[in-house]
């Protein structure tokens, strides 16, 4: 077992690395943003994902510094993963919506602030995309109604994404 002052010093160093890592990542993201011009929402989500990854790495470092027994840690993680697996199996739609949100966010022509039409014979929907979250796509219709559609359903529909807002929507905004 290490002396407590070395563990505290290691913890302080890791927290400083967390702070410095966040600053470096923000700087890099801002430089990339100047070239690529991410939407603000997309930039915020990318920052959250990378920051979560950095925090997990710092957590692993803290576990090492404070000498947590690896066998006990593995038992704990196996228990948590088992509970998550049972939960995801029971709610498979959660996993499919998360996967669909990643596909919509990174690979689909839908953009926040863009105008889309969901071509459905039973319930056609058109409006401006307000947000893409982990589970839902939010669309503001020309009547001002905010609709939330599960991402998996959006992936299963034919969508017409338009770069320019129709005149009837533009006039309402002005």
C-alpha positions as CSV (number, residue, x, y, z in Angstrom):
1,X,0.0,0.0,0.0
2,X,1.3,3.4,-0.9
3,X,1.6,6.3,1.6
4,X,-1.5,8.4,1.6
5,X,0.4,11.6,0.5
6,X,1.5,9.9,-2.7
7,X,-2.1,8.9,-3.5
8,X,-3.3,12.4,-2.9
9,X,-0.5,13.8,-5.0
10,X,-1.4,11.4,-7.8
11,X,-5.0,12.4,-7.5
12,X,-4.2,16.0,-7.8
13,X,-2.0,15.4,-10.9
14,X,-4.8,13.4,-12.6
15,X,-7.3,16.2,-11.9
16,X,-4.9,18.7,-13.4
17,X,-4.5,16.4,-16.4
18,X,-8.3,16.4,-16.7
19,X,-8.4,20.1,-16.7
20,X,-5.5,20.5,-19.2
21,X,-7.0,17.7,-21.4
22,X,-10.3,19.6,-21.6
23,X,-8.6,22.8,-22.5
24,X,-6.5,21.1,-25.2
25,X,-9.5,19.3,-26.6
26,X,-11.6,22.5,-26.7
27,X,-8.8,24.3,-28.6
28,X,-8.5,21.4,-31.1
29,X,-12.3,21.3,-31.6
30,X,-12.4,25.1,-32.1
31,X,-9.6,24.8,-34.7
32,X,-11.4,22.0,-36.6
33,X,-14.7,24.0,-36.3
34,X,-13.1,26.9,-38.1
35,X,-12.3,24.7,-41.1
36,X,-15.4,22.4,-41.1
37,X,-18.0,24.8,-39.6
38,X,-19.9,22.3,-37.3
39,X,-23.4,23.2,-36.2
40,X,-23.3,24.4,-32.6
41,X,-25.4,21.4,-31.4
42,X,-23.1,18.9,-33.2
43,X,-20.0,20.6,-31.6
44,X,-21.6,20.4,-28.2
45,X,-22.4,16.7,-28.6
46,X,-18.9,15.9,-29.8
47,X,-17.4,17.7,-26.8
48,X,-19.6,15.7,-24.4
49,X,-18.6,12.4,-26.0
50,X,-14.8,13.2,-25.8
51,X,-15.1,14.7,-22.3
52,X,-16.9,11.5,-21.1
53,X,-14.0,9.4,-22.6
54,X,-11.5,11.6,-20.7
55,X,-13.4,11.3,-17.5
56,X,-13.5,7.5,-17.8
57,X,-9.7,7.4,-18.4
58,X,-9.2,9.6,-15.3
59,X,-11.5,7.3,-13.3
60,X,-9.4,4.3,-14.3
61,X,-6.3,6.2,-13.3
62,X,-7.8,7.0,-9.9
63,X,-8.7,3.4,-9.3
64,X,-5.1,2.5,-10.0
65,X,-3.7,5.2,-7.7
66,X,-6.0,4.3,-4.8
67,X,-5.2,0.6,-5.1
68,X,-8.7,-0.9,-5.6
69,X,-8.5,-4.7,-5.7
70,X,-8.8,-5.7,-9.4
71,X,-10.8,-8.8,-8.6
72,X,-13.4,-6.9,-6.6
73,X,-13.5,-4.2,-9.3
74,X,-14.1,-6.9,-12.0
75,X,-16.8,-8.5,-10.0
76,X,-18.5,-5.1,-9.6
77,X,-18.2,-4.3,-13.3
78,X,-19.5,-7.7,-14.3
79,X,-22.5,-7.2,-12.1
80,X,-23.2,-3.8,-13.6
81,X,-22.8,-5.0,-17.1
82,X,-25.1,-7.9,-16.4
83,X,-27.8,-5.6,-15.1
84,X,-27.3,-3.3,-18.2
85,X,-27.6,-6.3,-20.5
86,X,-30.8,-7.5,-19.0
87,X,-32.2,-3.9,-19.1
88,X,-31.2,-3.5,-22.8
89,X,-32.6,-6.9,-23.7
90,X,-35.9,-5.9,-22.0
91,X,-35.9,-2.6,-23.7
92,X,-34.2,-3.3,-27.1
93,X,-35.8,-0.2,-28.5
94,X,-33.5,1.9,-26.3
95,X,-30.5,0.4,-27.9
96,X,-31.9,0.7,-31.4
97,X,-32.8,4.3,-30.8
98,X,-29.3,5.1,-29.6
99,X,-27.8,3.4,-32.6
100,X,-30.2,5.2,-34.9
101,X,-29.4,8.6,-33.3
102,X,-25.7,8.0,-34.0
103,X,-26.5,7.2,-37.6
104,X,-28.8,10.2,-38.0
105,X,-26.2,12.5,-36.4
106,X,-23.1,11.5,-38.3
107,X,-24.3,9.9,-41.6
108,X,-27.7,11.2,-42.6
109,X,-28.5,14.4,-44.5
110,X,-30.8,15.6,-41.8
111,X,-29.4,18.7,-40.1
112,X,-30.6,20.7,-37.1
113,X,-32.3,23.7,-38.5
114,X,-33.0,21.9,-41.8
115,X,-36.4,21.4,-43.4
116,X,-37.6,17.8,-43.9
117,X,-40.6,15.9,-45.1
118,X,-41.3,12.4,-43.7
119,X,-43.0,10.6,-46.6
120,X,-45.5,8.3,-44.8
121,X,-48.8,7.3,-46.4
122,X,-50.6,7.3,-43.0
123,X,-49.2,10.4,-41.4
124,X,-47.0,12.6,-43.5
125,X,-44.9,15.1,-41.4
126,X,-43.0,18.1,-42.5
127,X,-41.2,20.8,-40.6
128,X,-37.9,22.1,-39.3
129,X,-35.6,19.8,-37.3
130,X,-35.1,21.5,-33.9
131,X,-33.0,18.8,-32.2
132,X,-31.6,15.3,-32.6
133,X,-31.2,13.7,-29.2
134,X,-30.2,10.1,-28.2
135,X,-33.8,8.9,-28.4
136,X,-35.9,11.4,-30.4
137,X,-35.8,13.7,-33.4
138,X,-37.8,16.9,-32.7
139,X,-39.6,18.6,-35.6
140,X,-41.4,22.0,-35.5
141,X,-44.3,22.0,-38.0
142,X,-45.5,25.1,-39.9
143,X,-48.4,25.3,-37.4
144,X,-45.8,25.7,-34.6
145,X,-46.4,22.2,-33.1
146,X,-43.3,20.4,-31.7
147,X,-43.3,16.7,-32.7
148,X,-41.0,14.1,-31.2
149,X,-40.4,11.0,-33.3
150,X,-38.3,8.1,-32.1
151,X,-35.0,7.9,-34.0
152,X,-35.6,4.3,-35.0
153,X,-38.9,5.3,-36.7
154,X,-37.1,8.1,-38.6
155,X,-34.6,5.6,-39.9
156,X,-37.4,3.4,-41.2
157,X,-39.2,6.2,-43.1
158,X,-38.4,7.8,-46.4
159,X,-37.3,11.4,-45.8
160,X,-36.9,14.3,-48.1
161,X,-34.3,16.7,-46.7
162,X,-34.3,20.2,-48.2
163,X,-31.6,22.8,-47.7
164,X,-33.9,25.8,-48.0
165,X,-37.0,26.5,-46.0
166,X,-40.2,26.7,-47.9
167,X,-41.6,30.2,-48.4
168,X,-44.6,29.6,-46.1
169,X,-42.2,28.9,-43.2
170,X,-39.8,31.7,-44.0
171,X,-42.6,34.2,-43.9
172,X,-43.8,33.1,-40.5
173,X,-40.3,33.5,-39.0
174,X,-40.0,37.1,-40.3
